[in-house]
Amino acid sequence: MNELQKKISEIGVVPVIKLSNPQRDAKPLADALCAGGVPVAEVTFRAAGAADAIRIMAESHPEMLVGAGTVMTTQQVDETIAAGGKFVVTPGLDIEIVKYCQEKGITIFPGCTTPTDYHAAYKLGLEVLKFFPAEQSGGLDKIKAMAAPFPMFKVMPTGGVSLKNLATYAASPVICACGGSYMVTAELIENGAWDEITELCKKSVEIVKEARK
């Protein structure tokens, strides 16, 4: 793993964020995540203004690892880089986008859930894959099964991860970190529940720490 991937692995969880009002919410959300010991964020392009949110979070907390999620085009990769984003996450394995990110020198976590995906990722020289949607695609059992023929990969499961199953995932040596939106739900953000977000982050970090002992 590269340095960024190692840092994400050390944190153990990656909040997956959709911001409808980045001018209002990006900075206080970044404050809340960092206060909770989770200085990382995957800001999805599922909402307009994702690049603005990335820029605001990265500028307000230079120590944060802020990246983009649900990246579907090379233009969005460019927007991410211009905004100061440090990584890209795609829902599937798009070879064009992977190669583009490699050319631009930005880390990419492509969505992979099948042997075909994994094999293509191997040929592309990737090391850490997003497993999405995790629970719906077979969860940890499938991740472990896929690790048998592909032991070279670390995996970042996203989709269906919560406080209830976080420990189970985090305890597996195959797992790099777990992506989730449970600590940054639309309701929490809309209500400005920054203290609650911080507490959920603290709980998540503690769960990961205990699970890895």
N, C-alpha and C positions, 0 to 999 in steps of 0.2 A: 504494500500500500504506500501511496505517496504521503507527504506530511499532512495535507488537508484531510485525507481519508483517515489517517491515524488520529487526528484531533477529533474528528466526528465520532470515531469509535470510542475514544476516551470519554466523550460526553455521554454516548449511549442512546440518546433519543434525538430525533429531528422533528420539530414541530412543522406540520404542513399547513400553511396559512393561506387563506383567501381573504383579501382586504377589499372591501367595497369603498372605503373612504381612507385612503392612505395618508392624506394630508392631516387628518384628525388622529388616526389610530397607529400609524407606523412607529412613531417614536415611543409613545407610552407602552406599546407592545414590546418593543425591543428592550425597554427598561425593565419590564416585568420578566421577560425571559432571562435576561442576564442576572437579575436579582435572584432568580430561581436556580441558577447554576446551569442554565441551558443556553449558552451563547451561540446558538446556531438556528437558522431559519430557512425553510424552503417556501418561498413565496410563489404561489402558483399563478400562471397566466390565465387561469379560469376567470379572473376578474380584471376589468380594465384598470390600468394604472399600476400594474404589477412592477414595471420598471421604476416608477416613482417610489413605490414602497421599498424596493430593494435599495435605491439610492438613499432614502431617508434613514433607513435602518443602518446601513453601512456607514453613513456619515456620522450618525449620532453615537454609534458604538463601533469604532474601528477594529476592536478586538473580536467582533462577531464574525462568524462564518455565514454570510448571507448568500443564498443562491436562488435559482429559479426552478419552479416545478411546472409540470404540464407544458413543457416546451415542445412545440410542434413544427417549428420552422427555423431555418438558419437566421432569419431576420430577428427572431426572438433571442437567439444566442447572442447576436450583435448587441441587442438592447440590454441584455443581461450584463455583458462585459462593460458597456458604456456606463451602466449604472453602478459599477463597482462590485457586481456579483462575482462570487468565487467558484461557483459550481452550477451545473445544469442537471436537471432530472427530467427524463422523458417517460411517458406512460408505456411506451413500447420500445422495441429495438429498431431504430431507424439508422441504418448504416451510413446514410448521407450525413445525418446530424452528428453521429459519433465521429466520423472522419473530420468533419468541419471543426468540432470542438478540439480534437487532437491537433489540428493545424493551428488553431487559435491559442492553444496552450491552456485551456480551461477544463477542469475535471468534469466528467459526465458519468451519471449513474442511469443507465438505460433500463427500462422495465423488461424483465425477462422471467418467463415462467415455464418454458418448455425446453427439452433437450436441444431442439433446433436453435432456439434463442441462445442458449448457453454455448453451443458449438460455434455459432457466429461470433459471439462475444469473445470467445477464446482466440479465434483467428484475428480479431481486432486488437488483441493485446490488453483487454480490460481485466481488472482485478476485483472490483466491487460492483455488484449488480443490485438494482432495485427489483424486488420481487413483489409485483403488483397485479391484481389485488390479492394480497397475501392469504387471508382467511378463505376467500372464495375460490382460490386456486389450489387449495390443499394444505395451506398452513405449514407449520413446522415439520410435519411428517413428510410432506413433499419436498421441502427444502433439504431435509436430511437425506432423502432418497436421491435427490439430484446431486448432492455432494459426493456420492459414491463414485460416479464416473467423472465428476468435475470438482476434484478436491482443491483446485487452485483458486476458487472463488470465495470471497466473503460476500454476504448477502445483507441487504437492507430491506426487510419486509415492511410494506406499507399497505394499509387497507384492512380494517377490522382489528387493528392493534389498540388495546385499551389498558387501563390499570389492572384489569382482571387477568389478562394473559401476557402482560409485559415481561414478567419474571420468567415465564416458560420460554419465551423467545430469547431473552437476554442470556439465559443460562447456557445456550448452545454455542459452542466454539465457532460454528459456521457464521453466526450473526455478527455483523459489523456494528450496526445500530438499528434502532426501530423507528420508523417514521409514523407519525400519528397526528390527528387533529383534535383528539379528545381534550387536550389542554388549551386549545385555541379555537374553540367552537365559535360559530357565528354569533350565538347568543352571548357568550362571555365577552367577545370583542364589542358587540353592539352596546352592551350594558356597561362597558368600561370596567369590567371586573378584573382589574389588573392584579390586585392582591390575590384573588383566587387563582389566576393563571400562574402567578409566582409559586403559590403553594402546590399546585398540581405539578409544576416542574420539579420542585424540591422532592415531592413524593416519587416522581418518576426516576430521578437521579438515585435516590436511595434504594429503590427497587432494583435498578440495574446493578448497583454496587453490591447489594446482598446476593443477587442471583449469580454474580460472577465469582464469588468467593470459593 
